[in-house]
Amino acid sequence: MASSEAEVEAAPQALRGLRVLEFSSGMAGPWIGRLMAYCGADVIKVESRRRPSVVRLYVSPQAPERGIQPTLSPWFTDWDAGKRFVALDLTRPEAVALARRLVAVSDVVIENNSTGVMEKLGLGYDELVQVRPDLVYFGSSGYGDTGPCRNYVTWGPNIEAISGLATLSGFPERPCTFTQFAYPDALSALHGLFAVLCALDHRSRTGEGQRISLSQFEATVGALGPLLMQQLAHGEDPARLGNASLHAAPQGCYPCRGEDRWCAIQVDDDAAAGRLFDVIGRPAWRTDARFASLAGRLEHRATLDEALAAWTRERDAYDVMRTLQHAGIAAGVVQTAEDEWRHDRQLAARGFFESIEHLAKGRVLAAGIPLGLTGTPGRTGRAGAAIGQDHDAVFGELLGMSPEEIRSAVRAGAIEAPDG
């Protein structure tokens, strides 16, 4: 029997009762608040028209003539759904005073501005801890708030380059490549979420809040740990291998029938190599000295890749995957987003994709939040909120300001007038 909307709203959530105040942009900060909102926290995002979050600057590729669409970006849904939104011009003392009042009724502050920005606004940790002594304050910047690079401004691609991640990506005969995803943002957000939860646990046991200072550069370098060890142990940088491996052959992404269709295949040991040779019609290679050992297969990987590609190229990618998996060989289709939505039985069975209420579009489909909480399952609140969407609820209900006080603050420019 399907649960009613009221039952869903009443269901326990892991972070219900926690309030988070977010001064953030991009992904490294907002993704923390997104995950916490999914788990029931009341997340209030402070915005400004002068410095809008990058996802508010979305121009639809299907309708570029419409210009910027601040509520319709898919990234806005992905990073900011489930939050409440207020707009303050923090260059005005009255707005800073309101922000401090919000801090006083919040448990956590999240910000990912350049080093020193919050202090210049009068909203640094030293100021805010006077307002809320047990505050958990999370600050994330490219290099952290100490060291010779602390004042440098960064984005994900900058960190991807300087961390060494870019030099490790790509094929050996080509220049290094970027991932086009800004992995440092995601890495920083997940490290940051864990740090915030650790600080909250510490507070629950001691009553003490604390300041967290996270370096996105360090979070990314830390994720490359095993590769760093090659330099530390042997004095040499790891080579760019593309899809190849130093420990398996054949291994790679092999072309399949159709346009830009591929299957990733990895052969881990001699037994799997023998089974592969049978499947692709090369049983004689079982006893071929060139391919009898890993060392031989690595040396002659070009011959193996050519033969395997000739076999996969004539077949559907999913048929290749199923045939090889049935033979006990690691294989998986290189899926597109459409494949994952329309064809992936595993994602479908676990209900990964989520239908989210969208204030401008009715409902939208989005990738789910894979936290796996079974006792306190999360859920996503509404998406597509306008700038200043929640002024009445936040300033009126939460801070107790009268409608005239809110209007007066808008006239003074401290609270920016909501859209619409």
N, C-alpha and C positions, 0 to 999 in steps of 0.2 A: 504494500500500500504506500503510495507516494506521500511524503511528508508535506504538511501544509507550510505556507510561507511563515506563519507565526511560529511553528515548531522549529523550522530551520533557524529563525532569528534567536530563539530561546536556547538552542543547543549550546553546550559549553564550548568555549574556545580558549586556547592556551594562554593568550595574552589579553583576554578581556579585563577591563579595569585599568589597563596601562595607557597612559597618554604620552604621545610623542610629538614634539614640535620640530618641524623640519625646515631648515634654511638651505636649500640645495638645488642643484641643477645637474644636467647631464644624466649619468646613470650610476656613478659610484656612490652617491648619497641617496638618491631617490629609490634605488632598488632595495635598500635596507628598510626604508619606510613602507615600501610596497609589501614586502614579506611580513613585516610586523602587522600591517593592517589586515592582511589575509588571515592572520592568526588571532584577530579580534582586537588589536590595539586601536585606540582612537588616534589617528595620525592627522595632524593639522599642518598643512604646508603653507608657508609664508612666501608670497610671490611679489613681484614688482613689474610694472610695465616697462620700466627703464631697463631692467635686466631680466627679460623673460627666460624661462628655461628653454633650452634648445628645441625640445619637443613641441613647444608652443608655436614654433616658426614653420610648421609643416605646410608644404604646398603639395597637393595631391597630384601624383603623376598622371592620373586619369582626367583631371580637370585643372591644369595649371592656370588657366585663365581666371579662375576664381581667387587666385592669390593665396595668402596665408590663411589657414584654417586652424585656429588655436585649439579646438576641442576634438579634432578628427584624426590626429596623428595616431597610427597604430602603436607607436612607441610611447605615446602619452598614456594609452590604455595599459600597455605592458609595464610601465614603470610607475604609474601614478594612480591606477584604479584603486578605489576603496578609501581614498583620503578625502579630507575636507580642505577647502581652499579659502585663504584670505589674502588680500592684497594690501601691503603696507609700503609706504615710501620711507624706507629706513634712513634716508638722509635727513629726515625731520625728527627733532627730539620727541614730539608727541607720539610719533609712530614707534620709536624705540621704547618709550614708556609703555605703550600697549603691548609690545613684544615681551617686555619684562613681566607684565601681568600674566601673559600666557605662559611664560616659563614658570611662574609661581604655582600654576595648577598643572604642570606637566612633570613627568618622571624622567624623560629623556629628551635631549636636544641633539639633532643630527645636522651637521653642516659639512659641506665639501667645497668651501670657497678657498681662494688663494690664501696663503699664510698671512695673517695680520688683518684681514678684512673685517672679521667679526670684532676684533679688538678696536679697530678704528670706529666702528659703529657703536661701540659701548656695549657689545653683546658677547664679549669674550668670556671664557670660563671664570676668570677671577671676579668679573662683575656679576655674572649670573649666579654663582654659588652664594652670593650674598642674599639673593632673592630666594633661592631654593637650595639649602645647605646639603641635601642628600641627592643633588642632581647627578645624573649620569650624562656626561657631555662627550659626544663623539665628534671629533674633527678629522677630516681626511683631506689630504692635499697631495700633490705630485710627489714631493720629497719629504713630507713631514715638516714640523715646525722648528727643527734645528739643523745645523750643518750648513756648508757653504752654498748649497743650492736651494735653500728653504724658500726663497722668494721667487723662484722661477715658476712661471705659469705653464701648465701642461694639459694635454688631452690624451686620450687613450693611445692614439698612434705614436705620440712622442715617447710615451713610456714603453710601448711595444718595441721601439727601436733601441732606446738606450738600455733596456733591460737585457738585450740579447735575444729576445724572442724572435724578432724579425730575421736576425742572421741565421737562425736555425730553421727557418721556414723556406721551403722552395726546393727545386730540383738542383742537383749539383752543377749542372751545366748552365744554369741561369742565375741571374741576380737574386738576392734575398727578396722576400715578399712580406707584405702585411696580410693579416688575416681578414681584414675588412669587417671586423666585429668589435674591436676595442676590448679585447680580453682583459686588459688591466682593470677596466671598470668593474667587470663582473667579479674578478678575483678579489679586488678591494672590497666590494660590497659584501661578499660572502665572509671574508675575514672580519669585516667590520660588524656584521650581524652577530657573529660568534663572540666578538669582543664585547659588544653591548650586552648580550645575554649573560656573559661571565660577570660583567660589572653589576648587572641587576641581581644576580645570584649572591654576589659578595654583599651588596646592599641589604638583601633580605636577611642575611646572617649577622651583619655588623651595624646596619643603619648608616653606613658610610657610602656616599656617592664617590665618583672619581671622574677624572678627565682622561679620555682616550685620544691619542694622537697617532693616526695611522698614515704610513707612507705608501702610496700606491706603487711607487718604484720598488720598494722592498717586498711588497706583497707579490709582485710579478716575478722578481728575481727569485724569491723563495719557492715559487712554483716550478722553477727550472732546476731544482736541487740536484737530481741525478746527473743532469748534463753539466752542471757546474763542477761536479766531482771529477769529471774527466780532465778538466783543466787543472784542478787542484792536485789530483793524483799523478797525472802524466805530463802536465805542462803543455797541453795541446787543446785547441778548441774542437768540439765535436763537429763533424762534417755535416753539411746539408745532404740529406738522403732522399728527399722527396717522399715517395711512398715505400721506399725500400727499407730493409732492416739489416742490422749486423748479425741478427740471431735467427733469421728465418728466410727461407727461399724455396720456392717463389713466394713473394709477397708484393702486393701492389693493388692498384685499381685497374681493372681490365675492361676494354670496350665491349659492349654488348649490342645486340641488334637495336636499331633505332637511333634517333638523333640524341647525342650526348647522354647515352645510357651506359652505366658502369656497374661493375660488381667488385667489391673488395674481397681479396682472397689471401689467406695466409696458411702456409704449410709449416707446422711446428717441428716435425720429427721425421725420421726415416720411414716409419710405418705410414704416416699420412702421405708422404711423397709417393709411396708405392700405390696407395689407393687412388691418388690423383692421376698417376700415369695410366692406370686401368680405365678411369672414367674418360679421359681425353683420347683414348685409343693409342696410347704409347706404352703397352705392357713391357716391351723389350727394354725400356729405360729402367725397369726395376733392377736389372743386373748390369746396367751400364756404369762403368767405373766413374764416369764424370758426375753421376747423380746419386751415388750410393751413400754419400755422407753429406753432412751440412757444409763442410769445407768445400767439397766439390760443387755442390749446388750454388753456393755463394760465388765461386769462381766462374761458373758457367750460367749465371743468372740470366744473361741476355738471351741465351738459347732457350731457356725455360720460359721466359716471358714471351718470347715470340711465338712459341708453340701454344702456350696457354691462351694468348690473345687471339690466335687464329681459331681456336675452339670456341671461346666465349663470343666472338664477334658474330657468329652465325645464330646465336641463341638469345632469347628474351632474358633480361637480367634476373627476373624472379625465378625463371626456370633454372638458370645457372646456380642461383643461391640454393634452391631446394635440392637440386641434384647433388651438389657438393656437400651440403649439410647431411643429406641422407647417407653419404659415404663417410661421414665423420670428419669432414674438412671444414675449417672455419671459413665462412663466406657470408657476405651480407650485401644487399643492394645499396648502392650509393643513392639514397632517396632524396627526392625534392620535397619541398613543403607540401605540394599537392599529394605526393605519394603518402606522406605521413598522415595527412588528413583523410584521404580517400581509401587507402589500401592497407595501412598498417594495423593488423589485427591486434597486436599487443597494446598499442596506444588506445585503440577502440575499446578493448576489453576492460581496461583500467580507467576509462572515462577521462583520459588526459586532457582533451580539449574542453574548454569551459565556455559556456554561453553567459555573457555578462550584460547586465542592463547598461545601456548607453543613453545618456540624456539627450543626445542629438540624433542618434540613429536607431533608437528602439532597443535592439539587442545586437551584439557583435560576438564573433567567435574569436577566442584567443587561446594561446598556449597556456596550459595549466601551471600551477605552482607545485612542483614535485616534492613536497616535504614529507608526505606519507604518514601524517599523524592520524591514527585510527581512533584513538579515544577522544580527541578534540579536533576533529577535521576542520580545516580552514575553509574559507569561502571569500570570494571577491565581491566587494561592494560596487556601487555604481561607478561608471566611467564617464568621460566626456564632460566633466565639470568645467564651467566657465571661470575666468579670473574673478575672484571675489564671490564665488557662488554661495559661500556659507557664512557671510558676514553676520546675518541675523542670528544664526544658531551659535556661532562662536563668540561674537562680541556681546550679543544680547543675552542668550541663555547661559553661556558659560561664564562670561565676565560680569553679567548683570547690568550692562549698559542699556539705557533707555533708547528708544528709537531716535529721540531728539539728540541724545549724546552721540549716537552713531552718525547721524546726519551732520552734526557739527564737526565731527572729526573728518568727515568726507569733505566738507566745505573748506576746512583748514588744510586739506591735502595730505593729512597723516594716513587716513584710510583712503585708498584709491577706489573710485566708484566702480561697482561691479559691472561686468559686461551684461548687455541686454537690459 
